[in-house]
Amino acid sequence: MNPLAKELNETIEQNSPVLYNMLSDLGKSIYYPKGILSQSGEAKSTKYNATIGMATTEEGIMYTDALYNQFGDQDPSDIFPYAAPQGNERLRELWQQKILSDNKELNENQISKPIVTNALTHGLSLAGDLFVNANDTVLLPEHNWGNYKLTFGVRHGSQIETYKSFEDDGSFTLEHFKNTLENYNKEKVILVLNFPNNPTGYTPNADEVGEMVSAIEKLANKGTKVVALVDDAYYGLFFEDVYTQSIFTAITNINHENIMPVKIDGATKEYFAWGFRVGFLTFGHQNEKVKEALIAKLKGLIRSNLSSCALPSQTAIVHAMEDPSFQSQVDHNIQILKERYEVTKEVAYRKAYLELWTPYAFNSGYFMSVRVHDVDADKLRLHLIEKYNIGIIALNNTDIRIAFSCIEKLDIEHVFDAIASAIKDLK
Ligand SMILES: Cc1ncc(COP(=O)(O)O)c(C=O)c1O
């Protein structure tokens, strides 16, 4: 093993032996090399800096006007150079402040500085690199974001197991989650928690979060090492009285050596910046040396897959977050989604549709899902495209997902009415 990896592992093992055993084989062997980036960093203040594969003039970074003109009044040095593998420092600070301001029960010592990722998919994949070995168990709710299967199942070779989160009548339940954890008897588990949930649009309330956290704590007390990956893609899009901090906070506050909370979040959905590819990964740990070692390993993982994330996107998010009117612009969009949510809620549960579908409980996010009765979900999907000009997602044989985030408020009734007609056509 490389001596730098050994050094990081020793730091982690000495300060948090259980955490060391949670790392995957790749997580153990990865390190941040004293290579070009490190050497170039050390040479930053030299007069003749001939270290890195960029091009400079006496005035600064070399660039072309045609590209520069796309970026308004930004400084070229905030656009053209490579970003650091861990991301722009100002952006990391701003995001850390955001996390702390959204999560009042969390303090700075409990978390690492967020590391910039190429949005959430990359963050999840990096977390998988660090913690998931082939044949480890990844526990997911039955209704989950389909890409987890690729990331954790295919890419990392884990065994994916699921538990139900909804009763037959569509109401949310924790019974299966609690039973699954109670009966779990392996040494390690990777729990992926995602609220507001894709595809159902459900976020638990404070009591439900309490129950979840207590089930996780019991599992950890039994000796299982729990890596809790919290996917906060839709954080902040809450439309009812739900738990509005991240469940990452509640889990971090258990402060249990057998639990490693990791928060994955970003600008993608929260800031309506899907294509910017700006996300973050934050560790929930108190020990400064451990945090440093984990960050070094994450830098190594980033360096080894995409080197560093795009600087113009990071600069854009920094400027937006520093713009005093930004949050009210975000809130304006959230308000539009909330109004769509309210109409969707009223329409989806109408008596006339009771025999056609059962909605799964929803209160947040971009989506809602229903279980359709007596028709195949994919046939329904295709029929809706062909006859009604409507696109929805078939999740499996019975369930469809509707992104009310993409339907104007005044069109929602029409869309549900057309889905009802389409179901009747196919029955
Ligand atoms: C639950 C969930 N997590 C992560 C992502 C991916 O986000 P990103 O586009 O930032 O990679 C999505 C996108 O659809 C999602 O629904």
The ligand as a Gaussian input file, in Angstrom:
#p B3LYP/6-31G(d) Opt

LIG

0 1
 C      -32.842000      11.461000      -5.239000
 C      -31.878000      12.005000      -6.223000
 N      -30.580000      12.035000      -5.894000
 C      -29.662000      12.495000      -6.758000
 C      -30.024000      12.955000      -7.990000
 C      -28.943000      13.398000      -8.951000
 O      -28.660000      14.710000      -8.832000
 P      -27.541000      15.384000      -9.755000
 O      -28.230000      15.761000     -11.018000
 O      -27.113000      16.532000      -8.938000
 O      -26.464000      14.395000      -9.982000
 C      -31.351000      12.945000      -8.388000
 C      -31.724000      13.402000      -9.724000
 O      -32.725000      13.125000     -10.287000
 C      -32.300000      12.456000      -7.483000
 O      -33.601000      12.403000      -7.797000

